[in-house]
Amino acid sequence: MSSSQLDTARIARFVDQKWDQDIVPRLVEYIRIPNKSPMFDADWVAHGYMDAAVKLMEDWAKAQPIPGLVVEVVRLEGRTPLIYLEVPATGTDTGDDCVLLYGHLDKQPEMTGWDEGLGPWEPVLKGDRLYGRGGADDGYAIFGSLAAIMALHEQGAAHARCVILIEACEESGSYDLPAYVDHLAERIGSPSLVVCLDSGCGNYEQLWCTTSLRGLAGGNLTVKVLDEGVHSGDASGIVPSSFRLLRQLLSRIEDEDTGRILLDGLHADIPADRAAQAGKVAEVLDTAVFDKFPLLEGMRPMSDDLTELVLNRTWRPALSITGMDGIPPLASAGNVLRPQTAVKLSLRLPPTLDGKRAGELLKEALLRDPPNGATVTLELEKASTGWNAPALAPWLEQAIDTASREFFGEPPMYMGEGGSIPFMGMLGEKFPRAQFMITGVLGPHSNAHGPNEFLHIPMGKHVTSSVARVIADHHAASVRGDTNA
């Protein structure tokens, strides 16, 4: 069967049933497993939660009635495991061409602030939403990927060979993934289409594809002024506060009034097509650009211009302080001038900026000429480059448009994301001819990494159906030779 003969209503029915009867129950089990990424669980091997999540997904995959399906848990010494799945091609021979689908199974830590009755490891189904850590980010990926392929098999539709990689340290920066991609290089082959199911969406009414991802530089900045704490009444006015000196250092890189990053080397030119896409996103989403966030009453976003807000989030550097040390909680804070203050820096970078160079600039700015001779250290934990998607091939642009209109009833949208998926840049380098479909279910209020994270089930279904359609159209393009450009 050619992609033009696909019965899209049949795809939707199959996917709906598969999600309701099989995928959602498995995701409920998965949410209960506290398989935190290694950065947040140093003893992940001993705790066994990662292995439990891997086994859940492995067992489910092996039970699926897909002819020739290969399911293998690959383990390299000293690294997190990876699930490798391969589905043989059907229909007209497409040679070495293949589709690579990607997801991850590790999770962010618990976080505080969950609503009463909700929790990170306690799955709760409310209407169309499945609450709990990891369902949307990114537990659904393996289920959605195989369900998309099964939806094609169910009506005899053709597809190229499909390889699925599910890694276990994405939330820690995917530092194990390059070793696995190299280890599996011959088995993976040279994909002409990469499908990633770990991104966001601006709403739940249409298919969203990610055009860029920001890079990330960050680590622990520490300012020390004493060997031990002393009476604040005795020392203040003589010994400088480590907190005040840290504020001075941060002001070297960030304007405290506007939030603009002051180091010119941390900015990059915004391509004209990405600026135009940002304008379209602002037009479609309107105030949802910012009111998707749980802002307190009276809070205002960082600009009145919606397009500028979209560009701030996707193409401009921005600093967040995500942790602090050396400061006691209020209940136990005495009159002490503390010996040190430390903060965790998270600096988002423009997609085209070299992450390593950004880390060097950060160190240069923060470590030179320590104020008052204080001991200043910066331990860089991350310095990763972002990603800017190649121009869409005509066949893929048409396939995505068709999928969105068929399963959402609306045209697709293209938007950069503010977060990072290290896998994308690496794949772009290793497979320069590949096209990319980066999509996901993390929409308004889904709150990945935070409290009350949820998976919007209808969005998961529609994305699954859309991926099925695109895989079918990829096969047709491959047969025509359009994927060889």
C-alpha positions as CSV (number, residue, x, y, z in Angstrom):
1,M,0.0,0.0,0.0
2,S,1.3,3.5,-0.9
3,S,1.2,6.4,1.5
4,S,-1.4,8.0,-0.7
5,Q,-3.8,5.1,0.0
6,L,-3.5,5.3,3.8
7,D,-6.7,5.1,5.7
8,T,-6.0,7.9,8.3
9,A,-9.2,7.3,10.1
10,R,-8.1,3.7,10.6
11,I,-4.7,4.8,11.9
12,A,-6.5,7.1,14.5
13,R,-8.8,4.3,15.6
14,F,-5.9,1.9,16.1
15,V,-3.8,4.4,18.0
16,D,-6.7,5.5,20.2
17,Q,-7.4,1.9,21.2
18,K,-3.7,1.0,21.7
19,W,-3.2,4.0,23.9
20,D,-6.3,3.4,26.0
21,Q,-6.0,-0.3,26.4
22,D,-2.2,-0.8,26.5
23,I,0.0,2.3,26.6
24,V,-1.7,4.3,29.4
25,P,-1.7,1.3,31.8
26,R,2.1,0.8,31.1
27,L,2.8,4.5,31.6
28,V,1.0,4.3,35.0
29,E,3.4,1.5,36.0
30,Y,6.4,3.5,34.7
31,I,5.5,6.7,36.6
32,R,5.7,4.7,39.8
33,I,9.4,3.9,39.3
34,P,11.7,6.7,40.7
35,N,14.3,6.1,38.0
36,K,16.0,9.5,38.4
37,S,18.8,10.4,36.0
38,P,22.4,9.7,37.3
39,M,23.0,13.4,38.0
40,F,20.2,13.2,40.6
41,D,20.9,9.6,41.9
42,A,24.5,8.8,42.3
43,D,23.6,5.3,43.5
44,W,21.3,4.5,40.6
45,V,23.0,1.2,40.0
46,A,22.5,0.0,43.5
47,H,19.0,1.3,43.8
48,G,17.9,-0.6,40.7
49,Y,15.2,1.8,39.6
50,M,16.7,2.3,36.2
51,D,16.9,-1.4,35.5
52,A,13.2,-1.7,36.6
53,A,12.2,1.0,34.1
54,V,14.3,-0.7,31.4
55,K,12.7,-4.1,32.1
56,L,9.2,-2.7,32.0
57,M,9.8,-1.2,28.5
58,E,11.8,-4.2,27.3
59,D,9.0,-6.7,28.3
60,W,6.3,-4.5,26.8
61,A,8.2,-4.2,23.5
62,K,8.9,-7.9,23.2
63,A,5.2,-8.6,23.6
64,Q,4.2,-6.5,20.6
65,P,3.2,-8.5,17.5
66,I,5.7,-6.9,15.1
67,P,7.3,-9.4,12.6
68,G,11.0,-9.4,12.8
69,L,11.2,-6.9,15.8
70,V,14.5,-6.9,17.5
71,V,14.6,-5.8,21.2
72,E,17.9,-5.6,23.0
73,V,19.2,-3.9,26.1
74,V,22.7,-2.8,25.4
75,R,25.1,-2.3,28.3
76,L,28.5,-0.7,28.0
77,E,30.8,-0.9,31.0
78,G,30.3,1.9,33.5
79,R,27.4,3.5,31.5
80,T,23.6,3.7,31.8
81,P,21.8,1.1,29.7
82,L,20.2,1.7,26.3
83,I,17.3,0.0,24.7
84,Y,17.9,-0.8,21.0
85,L,14.9,-1.8,18.8
86,E,14.9,-2.5,15.1
87,V,11.9,-3.2,12.8
88,P,12.6,-4.6,9.3
89,A,11.5,-2.6,6.3
90,T,8.2,-3.6,4.6
91,G,7.0,-3.0,1.0
92,T,9.3,-1.8,-1.8
93,D,13.0,-2.2,-1.0
94,T,14.6,1.1,0.2
95,G,18.1,-0.3,0.5
96,D,20.1,1.1,3.4
97,D,17.7,3.9,4.1
98,C,16.2,4.0,7.5
99,V,14.3,6.0,10.1
100,L,15.8,6.6,13.5
101,L,13.4,7.3,16.4
102,Y,14.6,8.6,19.7
103,G,13.4,8.9,23.3
104,H,14.7,8.5,26.9
105,L,13.5,6.8,30.0
106,D,15.4,8.6,32.8
107,K,13.6,11.2,34.9
108,Q,14.2,14.5,36.7
109,P,14.1,14.6,40.5
110,E,10.9,15.0,42.6
111,M,10.7,18.8,43.2
112,T,8.4,20.2,45.8
113,G,5.0,22.0,45.3
114,W,2.9,19.2,44.0
115,D,-0.8,19.7,44.5
116,E,-2.6,17.7,47.2
117,G,-3.3,14.2,45.9
118,L,-0.5,14.4,43.3
119,G,3.1,13.4,43.5
120,P,6.1,12.5,41.3
121,W,5.8,8.7,41.7
122,E,2.0,8.5,42.2
123,P,0.3,8.3,38.8
124,V,-3.1,10.0,38.8
125,L,-5.5,10.1,35.8
126,K,-7.7,13.1,35.7
127,G,-9.7,13.4,32.5
128,D,-7.3,13.7,29.6
129,R,-4.3,14.1,31.8
130,L,-2.0,11.5,33.4
131,Y,-0.1,13.2,36.2
132,G,3.3,12.0,37.5
133,R,7.0,12.3,36.7
134,G,8.3,11.1,33.4
135,G,5.1,10.2,31.5
136,A,5.4,13.1,29.0
137,D,9.2,13.5,29.5
138,D,9.8,11.1,28.0
139,G,8.3,7.7,29.0
140,Y,5.7,7.7,26.2
141,A,8.4,7.8,23.5
142,I,9.0,4.0,23.2
143,F,5.3,3.3,23.3
144,G,4.4,6.0,20.8
145,S,7.2,4.9,18.4
146,L,6.2,1.3,18.2
147,A,2.5,2.1,18.1
148,A,3.1,4.3,15.1
149,I,4.8,1.5,13.3
150,M,2.1,-1.0,14.4
151,A,-0.6,1.3,13.0
152,L,1.0,1.0,9.6
153,H,1.3,-2.8,9.9
154,E,-2.4,-3.0,10.8
155,Q,-3.4,-1.9,7.3
156,G,-0.4,-3.2,5.4
157,A,1.3,0.1,4.8
158,A,5.0,0.2,3.8
159,H,7.8,1.7,5.8
160,A,11.6,1.7,5.6
161,R,13.7,0.0,8.3
162,C,13.1,1.7,11.6
163,V,15.6,1.9,14.5
164,I,14.5,3.1,17.9
165,L,17.0,4.3,20.6
166,I,15.8,4.8,24.2
167,E,18.6,6.2,26.3
168,A,18.9,6.5,30.1
169,C,20.8,9.7,30.9
170,E,19.3,12.4,28.8
171,E,18.4,14.5,31.8
172,S,22.1,14.3,32.8
173,G,23.3,15.6,29.4
174,S,23.3,12.4,27.4
175,Y,27.0,11.9,28.1
176,D,26.6,8.1,27.5
177,L,24.8,8.4,24.2
178,P,27.8,9.1,21.9
179,A,29.5,5.9,23.0
180,Y,26.4,3.9,22.2
181,V,25.9,5.5,18.8
182,D,29.5,4.7,18.0
183,H,29.1,1.2,19.3
184,L,25.9,0.6,17.3
185,A,27.0,2.5,14.2
186,E,26.9,-0.4,11.8
187,R,23.5,-1.6,13.1
188,I,22.0,1.9,12.9
189,G,23.2,2.6,9.4
190,S,22.7,6.0,7.9
191,P,19.2,7.3,8.6
192,S,17.7,9.9,6.3
193,L,15.0,10.8,8.8
194,V,15.4,11.3,12.6
195,V,12.2,11.4,14.7
196,C,12.6,12.7,18.2
197,L,9.7,12.5,20.6
198,D,11.1,14.6,23.5
199,S,10.2,18.1,22.7
200,G,7.4,20.6,23.3
201,C,4.3,22.0,21.8
202,G,2.8,25.5,21.9
203,N,-0.8,24.2,22.2
204,Y,-2.6,20.9,22.0
205,E,-4.6,21.7,18.9
206,Q,-1.9,21.2,16.2
207,L,1.3,19.4,15.4
208,W,4.4,21.3,16.6
209,C,7.9,20.7,15.2
210,T,11.0,22.0,16.9
211,T,13.3,24.1,14.7
212,S,16.1,24.8,17.2
213,L,17.3,24.0,20.7
214,R,19.4,26.2,22.9
215,G,22.7,25.1,24.3
216,L,23.7,25.1,28.0
217,A,26.6,26.1,30.1
218,G,26.5,25.9,33.8
219,G,28.0,24.7,37.0
220,N,28.7,25.7,40.6
221,L,30.0,29.2,41.4
222,T,31.4,29.5,44.9
223,V,32.7,32.6,46.8
224,K,34.6,32.0,50.0
225,V,35.7,34.8,52.4
226,L,36.3,33.0,55.8
227,D,37.5,29.6,57.1
228,E,34.4,29.6,59.4
229,G,31.4,31.7,60.2
230,V,31.7,34.5,62.7
231,H,29.4,36.9,64.6
232,S,27.8,39.2,62.1
233,G,27.8,42.1,64.5
234,D,31.5,41.7,65.1
235,A,32.6,41.2,61.5
236,S,30.1,43.1,59.2
237,G,31.6,46.3,57.9
238,I,35.1,44.7,58.0
239,V,34.7,41.3,56.3
240,P,32.7,41.5,53.1
241,S,29.6,39.4,52.7
242,S,30.2,36.4,50.4
243,F,26.6,37.0,49.1
244,R,27.4,40.6,48.1
245,L,30.6,39.6,46.4
246,L,28.7,36.8,44.5
247,R,26.1,39.5,43.4
248,Q,29.0,41.5,42.0
249,L,30.3,38.6,40.0
250,L,26.8,37.8,38.6
251,S,26.5,41.5,37.5
252,R,29.5,40.9,35.2
253,I,27.5,38.6,33.1
254,E,23.8,39.7,33.6
255,D,22.1,43.0,33.7
256,E,20.1,42.7,37.0
257,D,17.4,45.2,35.7
258,T,16.6,43.6,32.4
259,G,18.1,40.1,32.5
260,R,20.1,40.7,29.4
261,I,23.4,38.8,29.2
262,L,26.2,41.3,29.0
263,L,28.9,39.2,27.4
264,D,28.8,39.9,23.6
265,G,30.4,36.5,22.9
266,L,27.4,34.7,24.4
267,H,25.0,36.2,21.8
268,A,24.5,35.0,18.2
269,D,22.8,36.3,15.1
270,I,19.2,35.2,14.7
271,P,18.5,33.8,11.3
272,A,15.8,35.7,9.4
273,D,13.6,32.5,8.9
274,R,13.7,31.8,12.6
275,A,12.7,35.4,13.5
276,A,9.8,35.1,11.0
277,Q,8.7,31.8,12.6
278,A,8.8,33.4,16.1
279,G,6.5,36.1,14.8
280,K,4.1,33.5,13.5
281,V,4.2,31.6,16.9
282,A,3.4,34.9,18.7
283,E,0.5,35.5,16.4
284,V,-1.0,32.0,16.9
285,L,-0.4,31.7,20.7
286,D,-1.0,35.4,21.6
287,T,-0.7,35.7,25.4
288,A,-0.3,32.0,25.8
289,V,3.3,32.7,25.1
290,F,3.6,33.7,28.7
291,D,0.3,32.9,30.5
292,K,1.0,29.1,30.2
293,F,3.3,29.7,33.1
294,P,1.9,29.9,36.7
295,L,2.7,33.5,37.1
296,L,1.7,35.2,40.4
297,E,-1.0,37.8,40.1
298,G,0.6,41.1,39.1
299,M,3.7,39.5,37.6
300,R,4.7,40.8,34.2
301,P,6.8,39.0,31.6
302,M,10.2,40.4,30.5
303,S,8.8,42.2,27.5
304,D,5.5,43.5,26.2
305,D,6.4,42.3,22.7
306,L,5.3,38.7,22.2
307,T,7.7,38.0,19.4
308,E,10.6,39.3,21.5
309,L,9.5,36.9,24.3
310,V,9.5,34.0,21.9
311,L,13.0,35.0,20.7
312,N,14.2,35.4,24.3
313,R,13.1,31.9,25.0
314,T,14.6,30.3,21.9
315,W,17.6,32.4,20.5
316,R,19.0,34.5,23.3
317,P,21.1,33.6,26.2
318,A,19.5,33.7,29.6
319,L,20.7,33.0,33.2
320,S,18.9,31.1,35.9
321,I,20.1,30.3,39.4
322,T,18.7,26.8,40.0
323,G,20.3,26.0,43.4
324,M,22.1,27.6,46.4
325,D,24.4,26.4,49.1
326,G,26.0,27.9,52.2
327,I,22.8,29.6,53.4
328,P,20.8,28.1,56.3
329,P,17.0,27.9,56.2
330,L,15.2,30.8,57.8
331,A,14.3,28.8,60.9
332,S,17.9,28.2,61.8
333,A,19.5,31.4,60.5
334,G,21.6,33.0,63.3
335,N,23.5,36.3,63.4
336,V,26.4,34.8,61.5
337,L,28.5,36.3,58.7
338,R,28.7,33.1,56.7
339,P,32.1,31.8,55.3
340,Q,30.8,31.2,51.8
341,T,27.9,31.3,49.3
342,A,27.6,29.0,46.3
343,V,25.0,28.9,43.5
344,K,24.3,26.6,40.6
345,L,24.3,28.5,37.3
346,S,22.2,27.5,34.4
347,L,23.0,29.6,31.3
348,R,21.0,28.9,28.2
349,L,22.8,29.6,25.0
350,P,21.8,30.5,21.4
351,P,21.4,27.4,19.3
352,T,24.4,28.2,17.1
353,L,26.9,29.1,19.8
354,D,29.7,26.8,20.6
355,G,29.1,25.4,24.1
356,K,32.8,24.9,24.9
357,R,33.6,28.5,24.0
358,A,30.7,29.7,26.1
359,G,32.0,27.8,29.1
360,E,35.4,29.5,28.6
361,L,33.9,32.9,28.4
362,L,31.9,32.2,31.6
363,K,35.1,31.3,33.4
364,E,37.0,34.3,32.1
365,A,34.3,36.7,33.3
366,L,33.8,35.2,36.8
367,L,37.3,34.2,37.8
368,R,39.3,37.2,36.9
369,D,40.1,39.8,39.6
370,P,38.2,38.3,42.5
371,P,36.5,41.1,44.5
372,N,38.3,41.8,47.8
373,G,40.6,39.0,47.1
374,A,37.9,36.4,47.8
375,T,38.4,32.8,46.8
376,V,36.2,32.2,43.7
377,T,35.7,28.9,42.0
378,L,33.6,27.8,39.1
379,E,33.1,24.1,38.5
380,L,31.6,23.7,35.1
381,E,29.3,20.7,34.9
382,K,27.9,21.4,31.4
383,A,29.0,23.2,28.3
384,S,27.0,21.8,25.4
385,T,26.2,23.3,22.0
386,G,22.6,23.7,20.9
387,W,21.1,22.8,17.5
388,N,19.6,24.5,14.6
389,A,17.6,22.3,12.2
390,P,18.5,22.0,8.5
391,A,16.0,23.3,6.0
392,L,13.1,21.0,5.6
393,A,13.1,18.8,2.4
394,P,10.0,19.4,0.4
395,W,8.8,15.8,1.0
396,L,9.0,16.2,4.8
397,E,7.4,19.6,4.8
398,Q,4.5,18.2,2.9
399,A,4.3,15.1,5.1
400,I,4.2,17.1,8.3
401,D,1.6,19.4,6.9
402,T,-0.5,16.5,5.8
403,A,-0.2,14.7,9.2
404,S,-1.2,17.8,11.2
405,R,-4.2,18.5,9.0
406,E,-5.4,14.9,9.1
407,F,-5.0,14.2,12.8
408,F,-5.4,17.7,14.3
409,G,-7.5,19.5,11.7
410,E,-5.0,22.4,11.7
411,P,-1.7,23.2,9.9
412,P,1.5,22.5,11.7
413,M,3.6,25.1,13.6
414,Y,7.3,25.4,13.7
415,M,9.0,26.8,16.9
416,G,12.4,26.8,18.6
417,E,12.6,25.4,22.1
418,G,14.4,26.9,25.0
419,G,15.7,23.6,26.4
420,S,18.4,21.3,25.2
421,I,18.4,17.8,23.6
422,P,22.1,17.0,23.3
423,F,21.3,14.1,21.0
424,M,20.2,16.4,18.2
425,G,23.5,18.2,17.7
426,M,25.4,14.9,17.8
427,L,23.1,13.3,15.2
428,G,23.3,16.3,13.0
429,E,27.1,15.9,12.9
430,K,27.1,12.1,12.4
431,F,24.3,12.1,9.8
432,P,24.6,15.3,7.8
433,R,22.1,14.2,5.2
434,A,19.3,13.4,7.7
435,Q,16.1,15.3,8.0
436,F,14.6,15.9,11.4
437,M,11.1,15.7,12.8
438,I,11.4,16.9,16.4
439,T,8.1,17.0,18.2
440,G,6.5,16.2,21.6
441,V,3.7,16.5,24.0
442,L,5.1,19.0,26.5
443,G,2.5,21.7,26.1
444,P,0.9,24.4,28.2
445,H,1.0,23.7,32.0
446,S,2.4,20.2,31.5
447,N,5.3,21.4,33.6
448,A,8.1,19.0,32.8
449,H,10.8,18.9,35.5
450,G,8.5,20.8,37.9
451,P,5.5,19.9,40.2
452,N,2.3,18.6,38.7
453,E,3.9,17.3,35.5
454,F,1.3,15.6,33.3
455,L,1.0,13.9,29.9
456,H,-1.9,15.2,27.7
457,I,-3.2,11.9,26.5
458,P,-5.0,13.1,23.3
459,M,-1.8,15.0,22.3
460,G,0.1,11.7,22.7
461,K,-2.3,9.9,20.5
462,H,-2.3,12.6,17.8
463,V,1.5,12.8,17.8
464,T,1.7,9.0,17.5
465,S,-0.7,9.0,14.5
466,S,1.3,11.9,12.9
467,V,4.5,10.0,13.2
468,A,2.9,7.0,11.5
469,R,1.9,9.2,8.6
470,V,5.3,10.7,8.3
471,I,7.1,7.3,8.4
472,A,4.8,6.1,5.6
473,D,5.5,9.3,3.5
474,H,9.2,8.8,4.2
475,H,9.0,5.4,2.5
476,A,7.3,6.8,-0.5
477,A,10.0,9.6,-0.7
478,S,12.7,7.0,-0.3
479,V,11.4,4.9,-3.1
480,R,11.3,8.0,-5.3
481,G,14.9,8.8,-4.3
482,D,13.9,12.1,-2.7
483,T,15.6,11.2,0.7
484,N,19.0,11.0,-0.9
485,A,19.5,14.7,-1.3
